[in-house]
């Protein structure tokens, strides 16, 4: 099953929505090769990154990062956005994050949750905002962020199981009036979704028809988010080239050097000749 993001809108309510299904969590995210305490959190960060990417028409990198220095926790999810398409999804949770559920992270003061949008072409324009850690899930924090910082009331549910994650989000349209009863009803409907429904193999339109049976909903052209498939070699070579001369000289004495890309888990081996070439390009210190 391919990943899919399906936009939809209600006819009789001033509400729009997004249904997202991501396939390949354990395949493309090295931190999730085995189920652990950050599986749900990374799924929520990935979903939020893809949903944010969908809403921009600019070539941007959307990043969500959660860190807690006192606990040694670092998690991030990233998505390349452009022309309404979400691609280049990647995520990482360090060993401390893999052992610490989100609810435990927010119990200890000192955590930081940031959303960053920056030009993907290297332009210096960069926008960053911070998400209040006031909900026991990252998805709940993001829903509060939309409501308070973006002024867009939002219901968001994210579920993960095995190699799949799914998200369903509804948002009130700006400058429109809707009854509180209708808004609460939509929130209750989303809270009833089970993993078997959100992560099913059937068409996403069928879930919307069942869930919102009392409403008239139209869907739009789907998108197909993809996980990053880039070659980590250039990034690794750049990192090696930035090493101090003495550390680089030590590596040159090895027959080969193998590095592991933290986000994808891919191992890349560099020959002694490649390392020596870096040394030739690195000014002596």
QUISULRA-V372453 format. One record per residue. N is the residue number from 0. RES is the residue in three letters. SS is DSSP state (H for helix, E for strand, L for the rest). PHI is phi in whole degrees, -180 to 180 (999 if undefined). D_LAST is the distance of its C-alpha to the last C-alpha in Angstrom with 1 decimal. Layout:
n:res:ss:phi:d_last
N:RES:SS:PHI:D_LAST
N:RES:SS:PHI:D_LAST
//
This chain:
n:res:ss:phi:d_last
0:UNK:L:999:52.4
1:UNK:L:-84:50.0
2:UNK:L:-64:48.4
3:UNK:E:-148:50.4
4:UNK:E:-127:50.5
5:UNK:E:-113:54.0
6:UNK:E:-77:54.8
7:UNK:E:-151:58.3
8:UNK:E:-149:60.5
9:UNK:E:-82:63.7
10:UNK:L:-81:66.7
11:UNK:L:-104:68.6
12:UNK:L:-129:65.7
13:UNK:L:-80:62.9
14:UNK:E:-139:60.3
15:UNK:E:-116:57.7
16:UNK:E:-150:56.0
17:UNK:E:-141:53.4
18:UNK:E:-113:53.8
19:UNK:E:-124:50.6
20:UNK:E:-128:50.3
21:UNK:E:-113:47.0
22:UNK:E:-113:47.1
23:UNK:L:114:44.3
24:UNK:H:-55:42.8
25:UNK:H:-76:42.4
26:UNK:H:-81:41.5
27:UNK:H:-107:38.6
28:UNK:L:-112:37.3
29:UNK:H:-59:35.7
30:UNK:H:-66:36.3
31:UNK:H:-115:40.0
32:UNK:L:-57:40.5
33:UNK:L:-124:42.7
34:UNK:L:-58:44.7
35:UNK:L:-152:43.2
36:UNK:L:-68:43.5
37:UNK:L:-102:41.3
38:UNK:H:-56:43.3
39:UNK:H:-65:45.5
40:UNK:H:-64:42.9
41:UNK:H:-64:40.5
42:UNK:H:-62:43.7
43:UNK:H:-68:44.5
44:UNK:H:-67:41.1
45:UNK:H:-62:41.1
46:UNK:H:-62:44.6
47:UNK:H:-63:43.8
48:UNK:H:-64:40.8
49:UNK:H:-66:43.1
50:UNK:H:-68:45.9
51:UNK:H:-65:43.7
52:UNK:H:-63:42.3
53:UNK:H:-61:45.9
54:UNK:L:-87:46.8
55:UNK:L:-112:44.2
56:UNK:L:-100:44.7
57:UNK:L:-100:41.2
58:UNK:L:-82:38.1
59:UNK:E:-130:36.5
60:UNK:E:-105:34.5
61:UNK:E:-98:36.6
62:UNK:E:-128:34.8
63:UNK:E:-121:36.4
64:UNK:E:-133:34.4
65:UNK:E:-121:35.8
66:UNK:E:-138:33.7
67:UNK:E:-141:34.8
68:UNK:L:-56:32.1
69:UNK:L:-65:34.6
70:UNK:L:-94:35.8
71:UNK:L:72:32.4
72:UNK:E:-92:34.0
73:UNK:E:-142:32.4
74:UNK:E:-134:34.4
75:UNK:E:-151:34.0
76:UNK:E:-135:35.9
77:UNK:E:-140:35.0
78:UNK:E:-146:37.2
79:UNK:E:-84:36.7
80:UNK:E:-117:39.6
81:UNK:E:-174:41.2
82:UNK:L:56:44.7
83:UNK:L:76:46.2
84:UNK:E:-113:44.6
85:UNK:E:-109:42.5
86:UNK:E:-147:40.1
87:UNK:E:63:36.8
88:UNK:E:-67:37.8
89:UNK:E:-151:35.3
90:UNK:E:-155:35.2
91:UNK:E:-155:33.5
92:UNK:E:-134:34.5
93:UNK:L:-72:32.4
94:UNK:H:-54:34.1
95:UNK:H:-64:35.3
96:UNK:H:-66:36.8
97:UNK:H:-66:38.5
98:UNK:L:-106:40.3
99:UNK:L:-130:41.3
100:UNK:L:-64:44.0
101:UNK:H:-58:43.7
102:UNK:H:-60:46.6
103:UNK:H:-77:44.9
104:UNK:H:-62:41.7
105:UNK:L:-78:43.7
106:UNK:L:-72:45.6
107:UNK:L:-98:42.6
108:UNK:L:-57:41.6
109:UNK:L:117:38.1
110:UNK:L:-77:37.8
111:UNK:E:-135:36.5
112:UNK:E:-125:37.8
113:UNK:E:-124:36.5
114:UNK:E:-113:37.4
115:UNK:E:-126:35.0
116:UNK:E:-119:35.8
117:UNK:E:-141:33.2
118:UNK:E:-61:33.3
119:UNK:L:-76:32.4
120:UNK:L:-92:31.4
121:UNK:L:93:28.3
122:UNK:L:-61:30.3
123:UNK:L:-78:29.4
124:UNK:L:-63:32.9
125:UNK:E:-150:33.0
126:UNK:E:-122:35.9
127:UNK:E:-134:35.7
128:UNK:E:-137:38.6
129:UNK:E:-113:39.3
130:UNK:L:-103:42.0
131:UNK:L:-68:44.1
132:UNK:L:-88:44.3
133:UNK:L:-118:48.0
134:UNK:L:-141:49.2
135:UNK:L:-72:49.0
136:UNK:L:-133:47.6
137:UNK:H:-65:44.7
138:UNK:H:-64:47.4
139:UNK:H:-65:49.6
140:UNK:H:-64:46.7
141:UNK:H:-68:46.1
142:UNK:H:-62:49.9
143:UNK:H:-64:49.9
144:UNK:H:-62:46.8
145:UNK:H:-61:48.8
146:UNK:H:-69:51.8
147:UNK:H:-91:50.3
148:UNK:L:-86:47.2
149:UNK:L:-98:48.5
150:UNK:L:60:52.1
151:UNK:L:-129:53.1
152:UNK:L:-53:55.2
153:UNK:E:-140:53.9
154:UNK:E:-112:55.0
155:UNK:E:-141:52.4
156:UNK:E:-125:52.8
157:UNK:E:-131:50.3
158:UNK:E:-130:51.1
159:UNK:E:-132:49.1
160:UNK:E:-158:50.5
161:UNK:L:62:48.9
162:UNK:L:-90:47.1
163:UNK:E:-124:48.6
164:UNK:E:-139:48.4
165:UNK:E:-139:50.7
166:UNK:E:-142:51.0
167:UNK:E:-133:53.8
168:UNK:E:-130:53.4
169:UNK:E:-125:56.1
170:UNK:E:-136:55.5
171:UNK:E:-72:58.1
172:UNK:L:-73:58.1
173:UNK:L:-67:57.4
174:UNK:L:60:60.4
175:UNK:L:-123:62.8
176:UNK:L:-110:65.3
177:UNK:L:-143:65.8
178:UNK:L:-71:67.8
179:UNK:H:-64:66.1
180:UNK:H:-63:68.3
181:UNK:H:-65:66.9
182:UNK:H:-66:63.3
183:UNK:H:-66:63.9
184:UNK:H:-61:65.7
185:UNK:H:-63:62.7
186:UNK:H:-62:60.5
187:UNK:H:-66:63.0
188:UNK:H:-62:63.2
189:UNK:H:-64:59.4
190:UNK:H:-71:59.6
191:UNK:L:-90:62.1
192:UNK:L:-66:59.8
193:UNK:L:-103:59.3
194:UNK:H:-53:56.4
195:UNK:H:-61:58.9
196:UNK:H:-84:59.8
197:UNK:H:-70:56.4
198:UNK:L:-105:54.8
199:UNK:L:-69:57.8
200:UNK:L:-80:57.8
201:UNK:L:-73:60.4
202:UNK:L:-62:59.9
203:UNK:H:-61:58.3
204:UNK:H:-60:61.3
205:UNK:H:-68:63.6
206:UNK:H:-65:61.9
207:UNK:H:-63:62.2
208:UNK:H:-65:65.9
209:UNK:H:-74:66.6
210:UNK:H:-69:64.6
211:UNK:L:-109:65.9
212:UNK:L:-62:69.3
213:UNK:L:-88:70.9
214:UNK:L:-118:68.7
215:UNK:L:-100:68.4
216:UNK:E:-123:64.9
217:UNK:E:-111:63.4
218:UNK:E:-107:60.3
219:UNK:L:-120:58.0
220:UNK:L:-60:55.8
221:UNK:L:-74:53.5
222:UNK:E:-113:49.8
223:UNK:L:-132:47.9
224:UNK:L:-58:44.6
225:UNK:L:-133:42.1
226:UNK:E:-77:39.3
227:UNK:L:-63:35.9
228:UNK:L:-124:35.6
229:UNK:L:-74:32.3
230:UNK:L:-81:29.9
231:UNK:L:-76:27.0
232:UNK:H:-57:24.9
233:UNK:H:-59:23.2
234:UNK:H:-65:22.4
235:UNK:H:-68:21.1
236:UNK:H:-63:18.9
237:UNK:H:-64:17.4
238:UNK:H:-67:16.8
239:UNK:H:-65:15.2
240:UNK:H:-65:12.8
241:UNK:L:-85:11.8
242:UNK:L:-69:10.8
243:UNK:L:-58:7.7
244:UNK:H:-58:6.3
245:UNK:H:-68:8.6
246:UNK:H:-70:11.4
247:UNK:H:-65:11.3
248:UNK:H:-64:11.6
249:UNK:H:-64:14.5
250:UNK:H:-66:16.2
251:UNK:H:-66:16.1
252:UNK:L:-83:18.3
253:UNK:L:-88:20.9
254:UNK:L:-64:23.8
255:UNK:E:-164:23.4
256:UNK:E:-131:22.2
257:UNK:E:-113:24.8
258:UNK:E:-117:24.3
259:UNK:E:-115:27.3
260:UNK:L:-73:27.8
261:UNK:L:-64:29.1
262:UNK:L:-80:31.6
263:UNK:L:-100:33.2
264:UNK:L:82:32.6
265:UNK:L:-77:31.7
266:UNK:E:-92:29.6
267:UNK:E:-127:27.3
268:UNK:E:-107:26.0
269:UNK:E:-110:23.1
270:UNK:E:-77:23.3
271:UNK:H:-61:20.8
272:UNK:H:-64:20.9
273:UNK:H:-65:19.9
274:UNK:H:-67:16.9
275:UNK:H:-63:15.9
276:UNK:H:-64:16.5
277:UNK:H:-62:14.1
278:UNK:H:-62:11.3
279:UNK:H:-67:12.5
280:UNK:H:-91:12.3
281:UNK:L:-93:8.8
282:UNK:L:-60:6.4
283:UNK:L:-67:3.8
284:UNK:L:-114:0.0
//
